[in-house]
């Protein structure tokens, strides 16, 4: 990616989405409650996407904190939510024309729940996952996930590839899209899910929005930025979905709670056993339970206005 030069002679990275000029935007706290650091976000004047400044985290950032290998609190509730929402990416691909029996790769498959759902729905599905621990968990559950990085994977003739909440973690997402393009057959589909920095809940949550997750989230895309990124990666956008049930209602609820003064993302970090709430936070959480249906209504309105908290885009190889 080309770099501009600041008046002080320092190299300034260009927007990872469109190549536009970046400028300082805001300071945000680290995504981990135990991490005292703060990070600078630079924002693009052209597409509105943003970049987390500084060096990316090392692999340990994906083995500790919210990624630590321990079951969450309220496990039955979490599993029920996952079962209720895991089918939505499949429906998005079907809507774009993917047929039963298609070869599908989930790149960044985690514990392999989507791979399992795709296989159960009649697709030839497998996954790759850079975390050996997550891949081992998937394999132990009988899911076809291999421990492999996207950069190392070689494939061809795939009918579809899924990058579900992967691009935001990449320092050079366009290079990865160019690699994915080589995996796909002509007319093959790519499904991408990413947080939307231009969403209503991002504005409400401000610097405390859950999906900023610095420094693990390297790029913060707008729908316009994502569309341009896909095009520059050689893909043609087909459709963008703004109602993503896995993340959006809960994200809006936590954004509203942040406005009341609660520690950012506290309910999520409590589920992950990753935070020690203050008595004030617990009181605000209890008082904020009635806001849950309000959050759902607000997020539905935001999706209708194409401002959903996370977006899922389907693109095709020409």
C-alpha positions as CSV (number, residue, x, y, z in Angstrom):
1,X,0.0,0.0,0.0
2,X,1.4,3.4,-1.0
3,X,2.4,5.8,1.8
4,X,2.2,9.6,1.8
5,X,4.7,11.8,3.7
6,X,3.7,14.1,6.5
7,X,5.0,17.7,6.8
8,X,7.5,16.3,9.4
9,X,8.8,13.8,6.8
10,X,7.3,10.8,8.5
11,X,5.7,8.0,6.4
12,X,1.9,8.0,6.8
13,X,0.1,4.8,5.7
14,X,-2.7,5.1,3.1
15,X,-6.2,3.8,3.6
16,X,-6.3,0.0,3.4
17,X,-9.7,0.2,1.7
18,X,-9.4,2.8,-1.0
19,X,-5.9,4.1,-0.9
20,X,-7.0,7.6,0.3
21,X,-5.3,10.0,2.7
22,X,-5.5,9.2,6.4
23,X,-5.6,11.8,9.2
24,X,-5.6,11.5,13.0
25,X,-9.2,10.8,14.2
26,X,-9.5,9.6,17.8
27,X,-7.7,7.8,20.7
28,X,-9.3,4.6,22.0
29,X,-8.6,2.3,24.9
30,X,-7.4,-1.3,24.2
31,X,-10.1,-3.8,23.6
32,X,-8.9,-5.9,26.6
33,X,-10.0,-4.5,30.0
34,X,-6.6,-5.5,31.5
35,X,-4.6,-3.7,28.9
36,X,-3.9,-0.1,30.0
37,X,-2.6,1.1,26.6
38,X,-4.4,3.6,24.3
39,X,-4.2,3.5,20.5
40,X,-4.6,6.1,17.8
41,X,-7.0,5.6,15.0
42,X,-6.4,7.3,11.6
43,X,-9.5,8.0,9.4
44,X,-9.7,8.2,5.6
45,X,-11.1,11.4,4.1
46,X,-12.4,9.6,1.1
47,X,-14.3,6.4,2.2
48,X,-14.5,7.0,6.0
49,X,-12.7,3.8,6.9
50,X,-10.0,3.9,9.6
51,X,-6.7,2.3,10.6
52,X,-5.3,1.4,14.0
53,X,-1.9,3.1,14.1
54,X,1.2,1.3,15.3
55,X,2.5,-2.3,15.1
56,X,0.0,-5.2,15.0
57,X,-0.2,-7.5,18.1
58,X,1.7,-10.8,18.2
59,X,0.0,-14.2,18.2
60,X,-0.4,-14.2,22.0
61,X,-3.2,-11.6,21.6
62,X,-5.3,-14.4,20.1
63,X,-4.6,-16.9,22.9
64,X,-5.4,-14.7,26.0
65,X,-8.2,-12.4,27.2
66,X,-11.4,-12.9,25.2
67,X,-9.6,-15.5,23.2
68,X,-8.5,-17.6,26.2
69,X,-9.4,-21.3,26.1
70,X,-12.1,-21.4,28.7
71,X,-15.9,-21.8,28.3
72,X,-17.9,-18.6,28.6
73,X,-20.4,-17.8,31.4
74,X,-24.0,-18.6,30.6
75,X,-22.8,-21.3,28.2
76,X,-26.3,-22.7,27.3
77,X,-27.5,-19.2,26.3
78,X,-24.4,-18.6,24.2
79,X,-24.7,-21.9,22.4
80,X,-28.4,-21.3,21.8
81,X,-27.6,-17.9,20.2
82,X,-24.9,-19.5,18.1
83,X,-27.3,-22.2,16.8
84,X,-29.9,-19.5,16.0
85,X,-27.5,-17.3,14.0
86,X,-25.0,-19.7,12.3
87,X,-27.4,-20.3,9.4
88,X,-27.6,-16.7,8.3
89,X,-24.3,-16.7,6.3
90,X,-25.5,-19.8,4.5
91,X,-28.7,-18.1,3.5
92,X,-26.7,-15.1,2.2
93,X,-24.7,-17.4,-0.1
94,X,-27.8,-19.2,-1.2
95,X,-29.5,-15.9,-2.1
96,X,-26.4,-15.1,-4.2
97,X,-26.8,-18.4,-6.1
98,X,-24.7,-21.0,-4.3
99,X,-26.1,-24.4,-4.9
100,X,-26.1,-27.5,-2.7
101,X,-23.0,-29.6,-3.1
102,X,-20.8,-26.5,-3.7
103,X,-17.2,-26.5,-2.5
104,X,-16.9,-23.9,0.3
105,X,-13.9,-22.9,2.4
106,X,-14.3,-21.0,5.6
107,X,-11.0,-19.1,6.0
108,X,-10.5,-18.2,9.6
109,X,-13.0,-20.9,10.8
110,X,-12.4,-20.7,14.5
111,X,-13.9,-23.7,16.2
112,X,-15.7,-24.7,13.0
113,X,-19.3,-24.0,13.7
114,X,-20.0,-22.6,10.3
115,X,-18.1,-25.4,8.6
116,X,-20.4,-27.9,10.5
117,X,-23.5,-26.0,9.5
118,X,-22.5,-25.8,5.9
119,X,-21.8,-29.6,5.8
120,X,-25.2,-30.3,7.5
121,X,-26.9,-28.1,4.8
122,X,-25.4,-30.2,2.0
123,X,-22.2,-28.4,1.0
124,X,-18.7,-29.7,0.6
125,X,-17.3,-27.5,3.4
126,X,-13.9,-27.3,5.1
127,X,-12.1,-24.7,7.1
128,X,-8.6,-23.3,7.8
129,X,-7.7,-21.6,11.1
130,X,-4.4,-20.0,12.1
131,X,-4.9,-20.8,15.8
132,X,-3.8,-24.4,16.4
133,X,-5.8,-24.5,19.6
134,X,-9.0,-23.5,17.8
135,X,-8.4,-25.9,15.0
136,X,-7.8,-28.7,17.5
137,X,-11.1,-27.9,19.2
138,X,-12.9,-28.1,15.8
139,X,-11.2,-31.4,15.0
140,X,-12.2,-32.8,18.4
141,X,-15.8,-31.9,17.6
142,X,-15.5,-33.7,14.2
143,X,-15.4,-30.6,12.1
144,X,-13.2,-30.4,9.0
145,X,-10.9,-27.6,10.0
146,X,-7.1,-27.6,9.5
147,X,-4.5,-25.5,11.3
148,X,-3.3,-23.3,8.5
149,X,-2.8,-19.6,7.8
150,X,-4.6,-17.9,4.9
151,X,-1.2,-16.8,3.5
152,X,0.0,-20.4,3.3
153,X,-3.2,-22.0,1.8
154,X,-3.3,-23.1,-1.8
155,X,-6.5,-24.0,-3.5
156,X,-8.4,-23.6,-6.8
157,X,-11.8,-24.1,-8.3
158,X,-13.7,-23.2,-5.1
159,X,-17.4,-22.3,-5.4
160,X,-17.3,-20.0,-2.4
161,X,-15.0,-18.7,0.3
162,X,-16.1,-17.2,3.7
163,X,-14.1,-14.5,5.5
164,X,-16.3,-14.0,8.6
165,X,-14.8,-11.3,10.8
166,X,-11.3,-11.9,9.4
167,X,-10.5,-8.8,7.3
168,X,-10.5,-6.4,10.2
169,X,-7.6,-8.3,11.8
170,X,-5.4,-8.1,8.7
171,X,-2.7,-5.5,8.1
172,X,-3.0,-5.9,4.3
173,X,-6.5,-7.1,3.5
174,X,-6.2,-6.4,-0.2
175,X,-3.3,-8.9,-0.6
176,X,-5.5,-11.5,1.1
177,X,-8.4,-10.8,-1.2
178,X,-6.1,-11.1,-4.2
179,X,-5.1,-14.5,-2.9
180,X,-8.7,-15.6,-2.3
181,X,-9.5,-14.6,-5.9
182,X,-7.1,-17.2,-7.1
183,X,-8.9,-19.9,-5.1
184,X,-12.3,-19.2,-6.6
185,X,-13.6,-20.5,-9.9
186,X,-14.9,-17.9,-12.4
187,X,-18.3,-16.8,-10.9
188,X,-17.3,-18.1,-7.5
189,X,-18.6,-16.2,-4.4
190,X,-16.9,-14.5,-1.5
191,X,-18.8,-13.8,1.7
192,X,-17.2,-11.2,4.0
193,X,-18.4,-10.1,7.4
194,X,-16.9,-7.0,9.1
195,X,-17.8,-4.4,11.7
196,X,-19.2,-1.1,10.2
197,X,-17.4,2.0,11.5
198,X,-20.1,4.1,9.9
199,X,-22.9,2.4,11.7
200,X,-25.4,3.9,14.1
201,X,-24.1,1.9,17.0
202,X,-20.5,3.0,16.3
203,X,-21.6,6.6,16.6
204,X,-23.6,5.9,19.8
205,X,-20.7,3.9,21.4
206,X,-18.0,6.4,20.3
207,X,-14.6,5.6,21.5
208,X,-16.1,2.8,23.7
209,X,-17.7,0.9,20.8
210,X,-17.1,-2.8,21.3
211,X,-16.0,-3.6,17.7
212,X,-13.0,-1.2,17.8
213,X,-11.1,-3.9,19.7
214,X,-7.6,-2.2,19.3
215,X,-5.0,-3.3,18.6
216,X,-6.4,-6.6,17.2
217,X,-8.7,-4.9,14.8
218,X,-6.3,-3.2,12.3
219,X,-8.8,-1.8,9.8
220,X,-12.2,-0.4,10.5
221,X,-14.3,-0.4,7.3
222,X,-17.3,1.5,6.1
223,X,-19.6,-0.2,3.6
224,X,-18.2,2.2,0.9
225,X,-14.7,1.2,1.9
226,X,-15.5,-2.5,1.9
227,X,-17.0,-2.2,-1.6
228,X,-13.9,-0.4,-2.9
229,X,-11.6,-2.9,-1.2
230,X,-13.4,-5.8,-2.8
231,X,-13.2,-4.2,-6.3
232,X,-9.5,-3.4,-5.9
233,X,-9.0,-7.1,-4.9
234,X,-10.5,-8.1,-8.3
235,X,-14.1,-9.0,-7.0
236,X,-17.4,-7.6,-8.0
237,X,-19.8,-6.7,-5.1
238,X,-23.2,-8.4,-5.4
239,X,-25.1,-7.5,-2.2
240,X,-24.5,-6.0,1.2
241,X,-26.5,-7.1,4.2
242,X,-26.9,-4.7,7.2
243,X,-29.0,-7.0,9.5
244,X,-26.5,-9.5,10.9
245,X,-28.1,-11.2,13.9
246,X,-25.0,-12.8,15.4
247,X,-23.6,-9.4,16.5
248,X,-25.8,-6.4,15.8
249,X,-28.6,-6.3,18.4
250,X,-26.1,-7.1,21.2
251,X,-23.7,-4.5,19.9
252,X,-26.3,-1.8,19.9
253,X,-27.4,-2.7,23.5
254,X,-23.8,-2.5,24.7
255,X,-23.3,0.9,22.8
256,X,-26.4,2.2,24.7
257,X,-25.0,0.9,28.0
258,X,-21.7,2.6,27.3
259,X,-23.6,5.9,27.0
260,X,-24.8,5.4,30.6
261,X,-21.3,5.3,31.9
262,X,-20.7,1.5,32.0
263,X,-17.3,0.2,31.2
264,X,-17.2,-0.4,27.4
265,X,-18.3,-3.9,26.3
266,X,-18.8,-5.1,29.9
267,X,-21.5,-7.7,29.3
268,X,-19.4,-9.3,26.6
269,X,-16.3,-9.3,28.8
270,X,-18.3,-10.8,31.7
271,X,-19.5,-13.6,29.4
272,X,-15.8,-14.2,28.4
273,X,-14.7,-14.2,32.1
274,X,-12.5,-11.3,31.2
275,X,-13.5,-8.5,33.5
276,X,-14.1,-7.6,37.1
277,X,-17.0,-5.3,37.2
278,X,-17.3,-2.4,39.6
279,X,-20.4,-2.3,41.8
280,X,-21.5,0.8,39.7
281,X,-21.2,-1.2,36.5
282,X,-23.3,-4.0,37.9
283,X,-26.0,-1.5,38.9
284,X,-25.9,0.1,35.5
285,X,-26.1,-3.4,33.9
286,X,-29.2,-4.3,35.9
287,X,-30.8,-0.9,35.1
288,X,-30.0,-1.4,31.5
289,X,-31.8,-4.7,31.0
290,X,-35.0,-2.9,29.9
291,X,-33.0,-1.2,27.1
292,X,-32.5,-4.6,25.3
293,X,-35.8,-4.4,23.3
294,X,-35.0,-0.7,22.6
295,X,-31.6,-1.8,21.2
296,X,-33.3,-4.4,18.9
297,X,-35.7,-1.8,17.6
298,X,-32.9,0.8,17.0
299,X,-30.7,-1.8,15.3
300,X,-33.6,-2.8,13.0
301,X,-34.1,0.8,12.1
302,X,-30.3,1.2,11.5
303,X,-30.3,-1.8,9.2
304,X,-33.2,-0.4,7.2
305,X,-31.1,2.8,6.8
306,X,-28.1,0.7,5.8
307,X,-26.2,1.5,9.0
308,X,-26.1,-1.9,10.6
309,X,-23.4,-2.4,13.3
310,X,-21.7,-5.1,11.3
311,X,-22.2,-5.8,7.6
312,X,-21.9,-8.9,5.4
313,X,-21.0,-8.4,1.7
314,X,-21.2,-11.0,-1.0
315,X,-18.9,-10.5,-4.0
316,X,-18.2,-12.6,-7.1
317,X,-15.1,-13.4,-9.1
318,X,-15.9,-12.1,-12.6
